[in-house]
Amino acid sequence: KIGVTPENIFPVIKKFLYSDHEIFLRELISNSVDATQKLKALASMGDVKGDLGDLTIRVSADKDAKTLTVTDRGIGMTADEVERYINQIAFSSAEEFMEKYKNQAIIGHFGLGFYSAFMVADKVEIFTRSYKEGAKTVHWSCEGSPEYEMEETTEQRDRGTTIVLHLSADTLEYGEDSKVEELLRKYCRFLPVPIAFGKVKEWKDGKYVDTDKDNIINNIAPLWTVKPTEITAEQYKEFYHELYPIGEEPLFSIHLNIDYPFHLTGILYFPKINTEYDSIEGTIKLYNNQVFIADNIKEVIPEFLMLLKGVIDCPDLPLNVSRSALQNDGFVKKISEYITKKVADKLIGMCKTEKENYEKYWDDISPFIKYGCLKDTKFCDKMNDYILFKDIHDKYQTLPELLVPVEAEKKDDEKTTEDAKTEESKSDDAKEEEKEPERSTIYYVTDKAQQGQYIKMFKEQGMNAVILDHNIDTSFITQLEQRNEHYQFKRIDADVTDALKSDDAADLTEETNTLSDLFKKTLNNDKLTVKVESLKDADVASILTLSEQGRRMQDMMKMYAAGGMGGMDPNMFAADQTLTLNANNALVKYLFEHKDSEHSGMFAEQLYDLAMLSNQPLSAEAMTKFVKRSNDIMLLLTK
């Protein structure tokens, strides 16, 4: 027996190398793959003669013997190589080990990967024979203490390496077939060398029995390693279901492939996204040379891309550093920026060349794109002109397309020559005051059913509005306004536009004063402003409007209150309301003419609630009163 320094490295390995014990199997298999790939490379250069034979890596678990075995037919090792790759690490003191390997990549480093076995095993054995002519079998064993045994034997073993793990009492689960296969499929399902775990089973005579066919658990040529030009749409879908057996069809995919300044491949899928953006997370699997590393590494994958699913394989990723270091790593930031750029390029390309498909997908992907714009300014800059807005006619338009009609109207209203002369005669101070750019207004709807009355009026007057009915939309349009001074968004019920009013300029001062006093007295609402206007649609009796900024403030306070922000009262910043009564409506005329009637207060309350219902739901108490009042009004008809 040969001893090593008293400062044993094994406790360091368990704490320093890995936070998750199950990683050991990934490391052992990765070493076997590396040995097999090196053998292939040597054979291609003529350094290995003859047929290489079956290169399948074989894994077996023996529950009774409490062992787990991994065998490959790679290059194997001589006694000198075992000394270099295994023993020299063992000779390191804990301090030397930390200093030497703290900046080393773990995957692909045979010694480090091998020692991960001691996280689950009391004893580990190696049986290895080099591919070199005349090489002898080397047997190495260690029980996780400062001593190990190594000897050359005359045992005629095959070329390659076999590692036998004698499992610890608290890790016997790794001797269970089901557990081992679970780990193999998780970490090794796309490794480039076939990995066999037992035999394929078939149902025979009322039970499952082994066949002669190896149970290969991995796909050695996953789709992201194939050229995009050689892949069909159906193959992309099949691979998606290989990754995610349970779930709906993906909408579409993006194939990533770059060789400089780093190597990265992968496929990202857009899943169906139709619920709240902040409660969804896809699963992007990160690989290193087809070895599974982790799901959703936020330091590598931009936060908003977490809504996507798929695979990214980046052999150049510095896996040996901490996550905090990854956050500040310039190389990692370039990877993140590249992925973002490719996603934006794909979406822009679809909008330009596959507009019909882009529109078909829009309702599902819009929360993702808007969330991305909020989180990433570069992504927002690229996507700005390719964000679609669905209007009240169920047509999709980009922001530039929405603004064209507004600009056209401005041109139609250009000043006459006389107006121009008047403009020239203005003082410099007056001109300076008018330099503030006039914002074009884009009207929007948050609830087609709730705001149906306003939509009807807009359609009748040839006006348009867009549908913004997702929780993310308020933040999104606020950001758009902050980034561009030429337009603003207003909810369709934020004001009564001139286009909805009659052309006659009748003086309605008396009606306004009279009905304003009646409504304020009846409703006891100091924040209510009452106006009387002549609207084109005589069927509309009343319209309730809330200022855009007031509503946004109110919505924000409600959001804070819902999130438990300090018990704040969401009604503290209740928006001022404006009730517009239609002078052309018969009911409003009747109310004005019978303002002193015993039922005038009841009619006023009813008109207010009807207007409110077209703006937002009534409270439970208000709805109860509304239903009773409706019954009372109908009873009046029976008298």
C-alpha positions, 0 to 999 in steps of 0.5 A: 500500500502507498500512502498520501499526505495526511491532509487528505483531499477527499473531504475537499472534493466532496465540498469543493467540486460539486454541490450535487452528488448525482453529478458523479455519473455525468463525470464518469461517463464524460471521461469515458466519452473523452477516452473513446473520442481520443481513440477515434482521433488516433485511429484517424491519424493511423496511430491505432491499427485494425478495427476499433470494434464496438465502442459502446459505453456500458453501465451496469448496476448491481443492487445486491452487490451494491456496485455501479460499474462504467466500462468503455473501450477507449484509449485506456491507461498505462501504469504511468498514466494512472500515476499522472492522472489519478495519483498525482491529484491524490498526493496533493494536500488539500491546500495544494489541490485548491490552489491548483484546480480552482481555475480548472474546468472540471469537465474533460479533466479525467482526474477531477471527474474521476474523484467525484465518484467518492461522493457516493462510494466507500471504495472505487476500483479501476481496471484499465489497459492502454490501447498501446501494444504490449500494455498490461492491465492496471488495477487501482483501488482506494477506499477514500482514505490517504491510502490506495493500491495499484498493481499491474496484472497479467489479467487479459482485459479488453482495451479501455477502462472499467470503473467499479463503485462500491456504494456507500450505505447512504447512497444505495439508491444509485444501485437501483436500475430506475435511478441510474437510468434517470440520471443517464437520461438527464445528463447523458442523453445526447452524448456522442458515443452510444451508452448502453444500460442493460437490454431492451425489454419486451412483453412476453408470457405476461411479463417483461423479459430482456432481449439481446438488443442493447438499451441505448439511452442516448441520441448521439447526433442531436438535432442541434449538431445538424446543419439547419438546411438539412432539417425539416419542420417535422424534425424540429417538432419531433426533437421538441417532443424528445426534449419535452414529451408532455406539452403542446406543439411549439409555435416555431423554432430558432436554430443557433449556430456560431463559430466565432468569437465563440462556439455555440449551437442550439435550438430555441422553441417558442411555446404557446404563451397565453397566461400571465408573463410573470408566472411562466418559465420554460426550460432551456437546457444548457450543454457543454459538448453535448454534456448536460450542465443545467436548466436555465442558467440565468447568467448565460441566458437573458432573463426574458428568454426564460419563457422559451424552451430548447437547448444551448450547447456552448463548449467555450463556457467557463463552467469552473467559475462561480455564478457571481463571476459568470454575471460579470464575465465579458465572454458570457455577456457576449453569448447572452447578447448573441442569443438575444440578437438571433431571436430578434433577427428571427422575429424580424425576418418572420414579420418581413417575409412570413407576415401571415404566420407572424400574425398567427403566432402574435397573440401567443408570443406578444407577452414574451416580446413585450417582456423582452422589450422591458428587460433589454433595451437593445432588443427593444430597439431592434423590435420597435417597428416589428411589434404588432398591435391587433385593432378593433377590426381584428387586423394586425398593424405595426407601430409605423403603420398605426401612425401613418393615418395620423400623419396623413390627417395632419397633412390634410390640415396643413395651413393655408398661405394666409395661415403661414403668413400669420405664423411668420408674424408671431413673436419668437417667444410664441414660436418657442412655446410651440416647439413642444412636439404634438404627440399622435394619439393611439387609442387602445382597449383593455376589455372588448366586452366592457368597453363595447359601447366605446368600440361601437362609437369608434367604428361608426365614426371610422376611428380605430383603437388597438387591443391591449388586454394583457397585464404587461401592456400598461408597463409596455406602453409606458416604456414606449412613450418614454422612448418616443416623444411623437406618440402617446397611448390613451384608453378608448374611454379616457376622453370624448374625442371631437370626432364623436361630437356633433358639428353643431355648436349649440350653447349647452351651459344651462343643461350642464349647470342644471344636470351637474348640480343634480348628479353631484347632489344625488351621487354625493361625489365631489370628484365627479365632473359632469358635462353635457355634449351633443354626441353624434350617436343619439342612442348613447345616453352617458359616457364615463371617462377617466384621465389616462394618467389617473387610471395608470396611477390607480392601476399601479396602486392596485398592483402594489396593494395586491402585492402586499406593499405596506397595506396601501389603500388602492383607492387613495389615488382614485382617478377623477371621473368625467360624466359626459351626458348626451344632449341628443339623447331622449332620456337626458333631455327628459331628465333635464326637463323634469329635473324636479321630478321625484324620480329624477335622482333615481334616473341620475343614479341609473345613468351613472351606473350604466356609464360606469358599467361600460367603463369598469365592473361595479362593486358588489354593493353598487351592483346590488343597488343597481339591480334593485333600482332597475326593478323599481324603474320597471315597476314604474312602467306598470303604473 
